[in-house]
Amino acid sequence: MSQRKLMQISEEEYDQFINTQESNNFLNSIYAGKKLTIDGWHVEYVGLKEENNVVGAALLISRNIKVGNYFYAPRGFVIDFKNEELVKDFVTQLKAYLKSNKGVYLKIDPYVFYQVRDKDGVEKENAQKNDLVIALLKSLGFEHDGFTVGYDESRQCRWMSVLFLDGKTKEQALKEMNSQTRQNIKNTIKNGIKVRKLAYDELHILDEIVNATSERRGFSNLSLDYYQNEYKAFGEHACAYYAYLDLDDYYARIVSEREKEEETIRAADEVLKDNPHSKNSTSRKKTALQHLESLEKREQDYNELKKDFDHEVPLAASLFIMYGKEIIYLTSGSYDQYKRFKGPYALQWYMIQKAIDEGYSMYNFYGISGYFEKDQDGFGVFDFKRGFNAEIVELIGDFTLPISSTKLALYNALKKVKH
């Protein structure tokens, strides 16, 4: 007979336990619990205890669906899935607990990798697929929703683009990116694109930029309330960053580069006076003149920008969560009219460097569609993230556990009538 007992536990006890576990995730953190409470969900923490120690836990949220209560454990249980007997005990007791609380069904989407594919989405040779956890959950009564692909706003993402950082230096990370991504990052450095964190009362900047992007691309966007609530709930773990062009610095760089090129031309002319056939000096002068022409165009660009902005040209903004062993890139936007300055690349490179400096194991570009061909849905997003040398992580997927088969059948019948 099991000596373990499932019970409600405190937020503090839950947090202390999950911080020691591999399967913890920002979506099953106490900060997510705070956010879900703000959003109107009933939130509770349950733990399986053995000799007064928590050995498995879950963040549970619920709402009434007329025939009973719907329960959801965001990113599944925080437990050692390799311990089948432990998982079985947890699920058995949890099902009884939910039944006593008028549960109709439970949804989970565990933060458990099914497999890691290469950056192009191709399965690796001798890939280790996590079929055992799927089989275990099925044996305990869970129904697997399958290996879904595509975007679905009613679910958390099953496909993620992840840059693994263990043992990597910033120099190595940059070198492993594709040539175009690397060049775009170098251009942001050349133009002095700056990145800074947005304070709570500056989140409207993120909201405005994301709104402009969603209107341009025709997708639904989050609200200012959403970003503010993320800051309130996640505290220091939530951070929005903003990339911008500092016009004063931009102009100073133009002047400095122009002075260097003019000096190169003067030096070349001095040599050419005595040696008019010097190939080296002729070539240096030609290159410098081409650079001067380019700088003239940049100065014209500066003058046009100065008509609309005093000091800063907003380029892009993103929202990130820094939790556990990863930094998660949640959402972002950029102004298309200033795409030549590559603001999104400045943001990503800034945060990748931050992740390496602060010892994170993963930089998670987060959701992609799971399609990898050029004409398929979501290819552009996947391709942007692939440029940073991010690999593809496929999670095991979504599962449903019927608690009351009779009530679940009634609920599904009512849904069909409604639609």
C-alpha positions as CSV (number, residue, x, y, z in Angstrom):
1,M,0.0,0.0,0.0
2,S,1.3,3.4,-1.0
3,Q,2.7,5.6,1.9
4,R,2.3,8.6,-0.3
5,K,-0.6,11.0,-0.1
6,L,-1.8,13.7,-2.5
7,M,-2.9,17.0,-1.0
8,Q,-3.1,20.7,-1.5
9,I,0.2,22.4,-0.7
10,S,1.2,26.0,-0.3
11,E,2.6,28.2,-3.0
12,E,5.9,28.3,-1.2
13,E,6.2,24.6,-0.8
14,Y,5.3,24.0,-4.4
15,D,7.9,26.6,-5.6
16,Q,10.6,25.1,-3.4
17,F,10.0,21.6,-4.9
18,I,9.7,22.6,-8.6
19,N,13.0,24.5,-8.4
20,T,14.7,21.1,-8.0
21,Q,13.0,19.4,-10.9
22,E,13.9,19.1,-14.6
23,S,10.3,19.3,-15.8
24,N,9.6,22.7,-14.4
25,N,8.7,25.5,-16.8
26,F,7.6,29.1,-16.6
27,L,4.0,28.0,-17.4
28,N,3.8,25.8,-14.3
29,S,5.6,28.2,-12.1
30,I,4.1,30.1,-9.2
31,Y,4.4,33.3,-11.3
32,A,2.2,31.7,-14.0
33,G,-0.2,30.9,-11.1
34,K,-0.3,34.6,-10.2
35,K,-1.0,35.5,-13.8
36,L,-3.8,33.0,-14.1
37,T,-5.3,34.3,-10.9
38,I,-5.3,37.8,-12.4
39,D,-6.9,36.3,-15.5
40,G,-9.8,34.9,-13.4
41,W,-8.9,31.2,-13.1
42,H,-9.2,29.2,-9.9
43,V,-5.6,28.3,-9.1
44,E,-4.3,25.7,-6.6
45,Y,-1.2,23.6,-6.0
46,V,-1.2,19.9,-5.3
47,G,1.6,17.7,-4.2
48,L,2.2,14.0,-3.6
49,K,4.0,13.7,-0.3
50,E,6.1,10.8,1.0
51,E,7.4,11.1,4.6
52,N,6.3,14.8,4.5
53,N,8.5,15.4,1.4
54,V,6.9,16.5,-1.9
55,V,7.8,13.9,-4.6
56,G,5.5,15.1,-7.4
57,A,3.4,18.3,-7.9
58,A,1.1,20.2,-10.3
59,L,-0.2,23.7,-10.7
60,L,-4.0,23.1,-11.3
61,I,-6.3,25.7,-12.8
62,S,-10.1,25.2,-13.2
63,R,-13.3,26.7,-14.2
64,N,-16.9,25.6,-14.2
65,I,-18.4,24.1,-17.4
66,K,-22.0,23.6,-16.2
67,V,-21.8,19.8,-16.0
68,G,-18.8,20.1,-13.5
69,N,-15.3,21.5,-13.5
70,Y,-12.7,21.5,-16.2
71,F,-9.1,21.2,-14.9
72,Y,-5.8,22.0,-16.7
73,A,-2.3,21.5,-15.5
74,P,-0.2,23.9,-17.6
75,R,2.9,22.0,-18.9
76,G,1.8,18.9,-17.0
77,F,3.1,17.5,-13.8
78,V,6.4,18.3,-12.2
79,I,7.6,14.8,-11.5
80,D,10.2,12.3,-12.4
81,F,8.6,10.7,-15.5
82,K,11.2,7.9,-15.5
83,N,9.8,6.6,-12.2
84,E,6.7,4.8,-13.6
85,E,5.4,3.7,-10.2
86,L,5.6,7.2,-8.8
87,V,3.8,8.7,-11.8
88,K,1.1,6.0,-11.5
89,D,0.6,6.7,-7.9
90,F,0.4,10.5,-8.6
91,V,-2.2,10.1,-11.4
92,T,-4.3,7.6,-9.5
93,Q,-4.6,9.9,-6.4
94,L,-5.0,13.0,-8.6
95,K,-7.9,11.5,-10.5
96,A,-9.6,10.7,-7.2
97,Y,-9.0,14.2,-5.9
98,L,-10.4,15.7,-9.1
99,K,-13.4,13.5,-9.0
100,S,-14.2,14.6,-5.4
101,N,-14.0,18.2,-6.8
102,K,-16.6,17.6,-9.5
103,G,-14.0,17.2,-12.2
104,V,-15.1,16.4,-15.7
105,Y,-11.8,16.1,-17.4
106,L,-8.1,17.1,-17.1
107,K,-5.9,18.5,-19.8
108,I,-2.1,18.4,-19.7
109,D,0.7,19.3,-22.1
110,P,3.9,18.1,-20.4
111,Y,7.2,20.0,-20.8
112,V,8.8,16.7,-21.9
113,F,10.8,16.5,-25.1
114,Y,9.7,13.9,-27.6
115,Q,12.8,14.4,-29.7
116,V,15.3,17.1,-30.8
117,R,15.6,17.6,-34.6
118,D,18.3,19.4,-36.4
119,K,17.9,23.1,-37.3
120,D,16.2,22.2,-40.6
121,G,13.6,20.1,-38.8
122,V,15.1,16.8,-40.0
123,E,15.1,13.9,-37.6
124,K,18.6,13.1,-36.4
125,E,20.1,9.8,-37.1
126,N,19.5,7.4,-34.1
127,A,17.3,10.1,-32.5
128,Q,16.0,9.1,-29.0
129,K,12.2,9.4,-29.2
130,N,10.4,9.6,-25.9
131,D,7.7,7.1,-26.6
132,L,7.9,5.6,-23.1
133,V,6.3,8.7,-21.4
134,I,3.5,8.7,-24.0
135,A,2.8,5.0,-23.4
136,L,2.9,5.5,-19.6
137,L,0.3,8.2,-19.7
138,K,-1.9,6.2,-22.1
139,S,-1.7,3.2,-19.7
140,L,-3.0,5.5,-17.0
141,G,-6.1,6.5,-19.0
142,F,-4.9,9.6,-20.8
143,E,-5.9,10.1,-24.4
144,H,-3.1,11.5,-26.6
145,D,-4.1,14.3,-29.0
146,G,-1.5,13.1,-31.4
147,F,1.6,14.6,-33.0
148,T,0.0,17.8,-34.0
149,V,1.5,20.4,-36.4
150,G,0.5,24.0,-37.2
151,Y,-0.5,26.9,-35.1
152,D,-3.4,26.5,-32.6
153,E,-4.2,29.4,-30.3
154,S,-6.2,27.1,-28.0
155,R,-3.0,25.2,-27.1
156,Q,0.5,25.8,-25.9
157,C,3.1,25.3,-28.7
158,R,4.3,21.7,-29.3
159,W,7.1,22.7,-31.6
160,M,9.9,25.0,-30.4
161,S,13.0,26.5,-31.8
162,V,15.8,26.3,-29.2
163,L,19.4,27.4,-29.2
164,F,21.3,25.1,-26.7
165,L,24.0,27.1,-24.9
166,D,25.8,24.8,-22.6
167,G,29.6,25.2,-23.1
168,K,29.2,27.8,-25.8
169,T,31.0,31.2,-25.8
170,K,29.4,34.2,-27.4
171,E,32.0,34.1,-30.2
172,Q,31.1,30.4,-30.9
173,A,27.4,31.2,-30.9
174,L,27.9,34.0,-33.4
175,K,30.2,31.9,-35.6
176,E,27.6,29.0,-35.8
177,M,24.8,31.3,-37.1
178,N,24.2,31.4,-40.8
179,S,26.1,34.0,-42.8
180,Q,23.1,36.3,-43.4
181,T,22.1,36.4,-39.7
182,R,25.7,37.0,-38.7
183,Q,26.0,39.9,-41.2
184,N,22.7,41.4,-40.0
185,I,24.0,41.3,-36.4
186,K,27.3,43.0,-37.5
187,N,25.3,45.7,-39.3
188,T,23.4,46.5,-36.1
189,I,26.8,46.9,-34.3
190,K,28.1,49.1,-37.1
191,N,25.1,51.3,-37.0
192,G,25.2,51.4,-33.2
193,I,21.7,50.0,-32.6
194,K,21.0,50.1,-28.9
195,V,18.9,47.9,-26.7
196,R,17.4,48.7,-23.3
197,K,14.9,47.3,-20.9
198,L,11.4,48.8,-20.8
199,A,10.0,49.8,-17.4
200,Y,6.4,49.0,-16.5
201,D,5.2,52.4,-17.5
202,E,6.9,52.1,-20.9
203,L,5.2,48.9,-22.0
204,H,3.0,50.9,-24.3
205,I,6.1,51.1,-26.6
206,L,6.0,47.3,-26.9
207,D,2.2,47.3,-27.4
208,E,2.4,50.0,-30.2
209,I,5.2,48.1,-32.0
210,V,3.4,44.7,-31.8
211,N,0.1,46.3,-32.9
212,A,1.8,47.7,-36.0
213,T,3.3,44.3,-36.8
214,S,0.0,42.4,-36.3
215,E,-1.9,44.9,-38.5
216,R,0.8,44.5,-41.2
217,R,0.8,40.7,-41.1
218,G,-2.9,40.1,-40.3
219,F,-2.6,38.2,-37.0
220,S,-4.3,38.7,-33.6
221,N,-2.1,40.4,-31.0
222,L,-1.9,40.6,-27.3
223,S,-3.1,43.7,-25.3
224,L,-1.3,46.2,-23.1
225,D,-3.1,44.7,-20.1
226,Y,-1.4,41.3,-21.0
227,Y,2.1,42.8,-20.9
228,Q,1.4,44.7,-17.7
229,N,0.0,41.6,-16.1
230,E,3.1,39.6,-17.1
231,Y,5.2,42.2,-15.4
232,K,3.0,42.2,-12.3
233,A,2.9,38.4,-12.0
234,F,6.4,37.4,-13.1
235,G,8.2,40.3,-11.5
236,E,11.9,40.3,-12.4
237,H,11.4,37.1,-14.5
238,A,9.4,39.1,-17.2
239,C,11.3,41.7,-19.2
240,A,10.5,43.6,-22.4
241,Y,13.4,45.0,-24.4
242,Y,13.4,47.7,-27.0
243,A,15.8,48.2,-29.9
244,Y,16.3,51.7,-31.2
245,L,18.5,53.9,-33.4
246,D,20.2,56.7,-31.4
247,L,20.3,59.5,-33.9
248,D,23.0,61.5,-32.2
249,D,25.3,58.4,-32.1
250,Y,24.3,57.5,-35.7
251,Y,25.4,60.9,-37.0
252,A,28.6,60.8,-34.9
253,R,29.5,57.5,-36.5
254,I,28.9,58.9,-40.0
255,V,31.2,61.9,-39.3
256,S,33.9,59.6,-37.8
257,E,33.8,57.2,-40.7
258,R,33.8,60.1,-43.2
259,E,36.9,61.6,-41.6
260,K,38.7,58.2,-41.9
261,E,37.8,57.8,-45.5
262,E,38.9,61.4,-46.3
263,E,42.2,60.7,-44.6
264,T,42.6,57.5,-46.7
265,I,42.0,59.5,-49.9
266,R,44.5,62.2,-48.8
267,A,47.1,59.6,-48.1
268,A,46.5,57.8,-51.4
269,D,46.7,61.1,-53.3
270,E,50.1,61.8,-51.7
271,V,51.4,58.4,-52.9
272,L,49.9,58.9,-56.4
273,K,51.6,62.2,-56.9
274,D,55.0,60.4,-56.9
275,N,53.7,57.1,-58.2
276,P,50.6,57.6,-60.3
277,H,50.5,53.9,-61.3
278,S,50.4,52.5,-57.7
279,K,47.7,49.8,-57.8
280,N,47.5,49.7,-54.0
281,S,46.8,53.4,-53.6
282,T,44.5,53.5,-56.5
283,S,42.5,50.6,-55.1
284,R,42.4,52.2,-51.6
285,K,41.2,55.5,-53.0
286,K,38.5,53.8,-55.1
287,T,37.2,51.9,-52.1
288,A,37.3,55.0,-49.9
289,L,35.3,57.0,-52.5
290,Q,32.7,54.2,-52.6
291,H,32.4,54.3,-48.9
292,L,32.0,58.1,-49.0
293,E,29.2,57.7,-51.4
294,S,27.5,55.2,-49.0
295,L,28.1,57.6,-46.1
296,E,26.4,60.4,-48.1
297,K,23.3,58.3,-48.5
298,R,23.4,57.5,-44.7
299,E,23.6,61.2,-43.9
300,Q,20.6,61.9,-46.2
301,D,18.8,59.1,-44.3
302,Y,19.8,60.7,-41.0
303,N,18.4,64.1,-42.2
304,E,15.1,62.5,-43.1
305,L,14.8,60.7,-39.8
306,K,15.7,63.9,-37.9
307,K,12.5,65.5,-39.3
308,D,10.3,62.9,-37.4
309,F,12.4,62.1,-34.3
310,D,14.5,64.0,-31.9
311,H,16.9,61.4,-30.6
312,E,15.5,57.9,-30.8
313,V,14.0,55.9,-33.8
314,P,12.0,53.0,-32.5
315,L,12.8,49.8,-34.4
316,A,11.6,46.7,-32.5
317,A,10.5,45.4,-29.1
318,S,10.1,41.9,-27.6
319,L,8.8,40.3,-24.4
320,F,10.9,37.6,-22.7
321,I,10.6,35.4,-19.7
322,M,13.8,34.4,-17.8
323,Y,13.0,31.4,-15.7
324,G,14.7,28.2,-14.7
325,K,17.4,27.1,-17.1
326,E,16.1,29.1,-20.1
327,I,15.2,32.5,-21.5
328,I,12.0,32.4,-23.5
329,Y,11.3,34.7,-26.4
330,L,7.5,35.2,-26.1
331,T,6.4,37.8,-28.6
332,S,7.7,40.8,-30.5
333,G,7.1,43.4,-33.2
334,S,9.1,45.7,-35.4
335,Y,8.5,48.7,-37.7
336,D,8.7,47.6,-41.3
337,Q,9.7,51.1,-42.5
338,Y,12.9,50.8,-40.5
339,K,13.7,47.1,-41.3
340,R,17.0,48.2,-42.9
341,F,18.4,48.8,-39.4
342,K,17.7,45.1,-38.4
343,G,16.3,45.9,-35.0
344,P,15.0,42.3,-34.3
345,Y,18.6,41.0,-34.8
346,A,19.9,43.5,-32.3
347,L,17.4,42.3,-29.8
348,Q,18.1,38.6,-30.3
349,W,21.8,39.0,-30.2
350,Y,21.6,41.1,-27.0
351,M,19.5,38.5,-25.3
352,I,21.5,35.5,-26.5
353,Q,24.6,37.2,-25.0
354,K,22.7,37.9,-21.8
355,A,21.7,34.2,-21.6
356,I,25.4,33.1,-22.0
357,D,26.7,35.6,-19.5
358,E,24.1,34.6,-16.9
359,G,24.6,30.8,-17.4
360,Y,21.3,29.8,-19.0
361,S,21.3,26.4,-20.7
362,M,18.8,27.3,-23.4
363,Y,17.7,30.3,-25.4
364,N,14.2,29.4,-26.4
365,F,12.9,31.1,-29.5
366,Y,9.7,29.3,-28.6
367,G,6.8,28.5,-30.9
368,I,7.0,27.4,-34.5
369,S,4.4,25.6,-36.6
370,G,6.3,22.3,-37.2
371,Y,6.3,22.9,-40.9
372,F,9.7,23.2,-42.6
373,E,9.1,23.8,-46.3
374,K,9.1,27.2,-47.9
375,D,5.5,27.2,-49.0
376,Q,4.1,26.0,-45.7
377,D,2.5,27.9,-42.9
378,G,4.9,29.5,-40.5
379,F,8.0,29.0,-42.6
380,G,9.1,32.6,-42.3
381,V,9.1,32.5,-38.5
382,F,10.9,29.2,-38.5
383,D,13.5,30.4,-41.0
384,F,14.3,33.6,-39.0
385,K,14.9,31.5,-35.9
386,R,16.9,28.8,-37.8
387,G,19.3,31.5,-38.9
388,F,20.6,31.7,-35.3
389,N,21.4,28.0,-35.4
390,A,18.5,27.0,-33.2
391,E,17.5,23.3,-33.3
392,I,13.9,22.0,-33.3
393,V,12.4,20.6,-30.1
394,E,9.3,18.5,-30.5
395,L,7.3,18.1,-27.2
396,I,5.2,14.9,-26.5
397,G,2.0,16.8,-27.0
398,D,-1.4,17.3,-25.3
399,F,-3.3,14.7,-23.3
400,T,-6.9,14.4,-21.9
401,L,-7.8,12.4,-18.8
402,P,-11.6,11.8,-18.5
403,I,-12.6,12.1,-14.8
404,S,-16.3,11.5,-15.3
405,S,-17.0,9.8,-18.6
406,T,-20.7,10.4,-18.3
407,K,-20.3,14.1,-17.6
408,L,-17.7,14.4,-20.4
409,A,-20.0,12.8,-22.9
410,L,-22.8,15.2,-21.9
411,Y,-20.5,18.2,-22.1
412,N,-19.3,17.2,-25.6
413,A,-23.0,16.7,-26.7
414,L,-23.9,20.1,-25.4
415,K,-20.9,21.6,-27.3
416,K,-22.2,20.1,-30.5
417,V,-25.7,21.5,-30.0
418,K,-24.2,24.9,-29.3
419,H,-22.2,24.9,-32.5
